[in-house]
Amino acid sequence: MIYLDHNATTEPAPEVAEAMLHTLRTCWANASSPHEPGQQSKRTLAAARARVAQALGCKPAEVIFTSGATEANHLALNGLLQAAAADRRRVLISAVEHAGLLRLGAALASQGVVVDTIPVLPNGLPDLAAAQALLGPDVAVVSLMAANNETGLLMPAIALAELAHQAGARMHVDATQWVGKLPLHFGEWGVDALSLSAHKFHGPKGVGALLLRQGVTLQPQWPGSQERNRRAGTENLPAIVGMATALDALGSLTEGGQDTVMNAEAQRVEALRDALEDGLLQAFPPGTVHVWGKGLPRLPGTSLMRVGELSADAVLQRLGRLGVAAASGAACSSGGNEPSHVLQAMGVPRVQALAAIRLSLGRSTTAADVAAVVAGLPPLLLPLLEAA
């Protein structure tokens, strides 16, 4: 199988599975217990927290372990909103956020919170001028993803954070797609909170983290003493160790926040993505293949494209014949009859949005995989284009 759906999830690395199994067997005691087995688990938890902090360029005290990015996003938006001054009851969310975060925005709106949407330009990037116009003294939190999960576009999160802070608002970044693909140094981003999920970088599912800048107040969603009273519930130690192990494999941050190991892999994957796109562009008649975001800064392995106006289902079916696993968009939204909300926000016509497929490359992708898709897909799709 050729796996081109790395944005949806990644295969746990062998060392991650081994570390989790070892922890499950040797550190099964509750880290909150005072006896020696509990204290051993507590030390293991502290060590894992330090490893996560080292990899992400933050302080251990700034790491809040969660069940994943979805919980981290909810904790950030709800917690920062509830901790804000009484006269700040407005939230700004971009139109191209992950569907889960948009649903949270709708839930907040149903509770009386004013939730405004930051529009995007036709290229998919947020309209910063519009965002600045929306900012005011009543805004509590601004939320923007670091990189879009469908187009792969890198978002101006740092620039928006500066605007938010000028207005006295907190800034949250959903970095679910960024972490593991590009270097990240939390201390240099200037944001208040940042979400991530381990299964996006060859860690286990069901564990993630919210990085919360030291000194920023957060209202916990449920009372509990864990995670410095910020997130209730016994810590999932095997999964946390698995996440730390997955981050270890990415390499440690060097001085200046650059990571040579990650940069080298990013360059390798980006070259494969470009070869895939260019190969398909050349294999079809001019103007047939369209790649959204091409020429703009993107995640190294993300390619959102359409082949004419062939339906995504038809293209994915042919890819399946080649043994290629891909998607029509975000994994949580694929399979529906509605076009991508991201492309809709960009003003893409419905028929073209329904033709969008996402090919996301990663650690397991090889040049042979790319060559197989470039050689095998056009013969399967050209007859469909001719018949259309």
Steps between C-alpha positions, in 0.01 A plus 500: 500500500610856424386709795432863404278601791758610758300813590223274631725284715840332503618152586644480854877464483640166626691671780178672608316169534792349691521795740127487564500128570796535736323781687177305516682211662731689736319826585141393545459674838316832532745792484297678769553221756754559781647148509813398311327350193298820471810713540673299227211585268522862612870512410428341162228758438733785591772364271255469211377854559857628490564315172187649342599847618852459364370393159250785473708781647293569808525455877377175659250699707345627176403148383145381575440142388161436340322223310590667170477824306120514512499510879794740497308735268192485722708555812673799342194679364270428793770545761640826365151640443383418852817646649463827308356818647122521519485757220689272259249251367579485130703238312658517154550181297619474140264362237739216412557350844466128557136389503526402866601851602228657287246279675633626832449855374139415413448351846637815665273713284199295614599587858492873430866557416555727200711300253626690196659339197823628350456471122766365269626634171445300179844343547390353834700724732323700774415861422709673768348839422154356564627334818638829626167669431321231702731533799376717782506539880227236535701218334626235741660241271617477140559153351683411180658176380872502431457307176181403322425130504356502146696753292815470711538879496715644778292757684619840633446398862787707640383814317143449620625445855662844492169657392309306765735604777481864391126473558551332838373159384656157546628303200451126454661302217394155387835353393370147445630483143821697564657299782704214357524650154683828567712623793310680772634705790206601716697768682568681173144502365364757744163324537315419820390143431582234241336161434651179363418131458745210512348283228594760237873436555519122543387498860191332645141613465317630802773728633604856428589818680413862548801726542400792721735795533618547856302769678188458284188418702284209386169392650495116516197331349463245780628521860799281566851508642688357202706708257549776758123519556441578131373168365327236711550128457771243561777551246524243220865428573572239228356730233685803639828308490411395145452862399829601659676215317347610168623855559846371594522342156455840338824626651574762761470870431831666437592857581270742317209259486618317188500124486730351239344154518149630438610746233674225305189280509280795407717569196487135397120482526453837330710385204282189470182709519626733227594203283152355549325824412723585206475145367120508503486852357709382207314171451164665438397763243594856602258651750352164599675460834470781754696508826373735768773699673775410252771764519403607852669379821344164583561196712765297322282197431152641438343524155134589449408465133229423250513330161264698283163479668507125557336417830732426789330162544583402142864600535538331839347183360766493227772572750371206700551277198864606505524412867515865607333618822395865474210723600265764369584737785515487878453145629216607729314654202577254218216297358238774528305657214595854591810670362789600722418798721857616441450521123156654548655773714749562218214551255570185297199393287314206644569259212873567525499469878329162470787391272769570761726219618773528760825312460711534814850355495715414798779297652409179318465660155767410244593612150370165373158578654487833318609343173229234531226761545627721218521204263186315608235764564480685164406190293212437741369857495553615140209289368273655763609851395436420135154367580407799717 
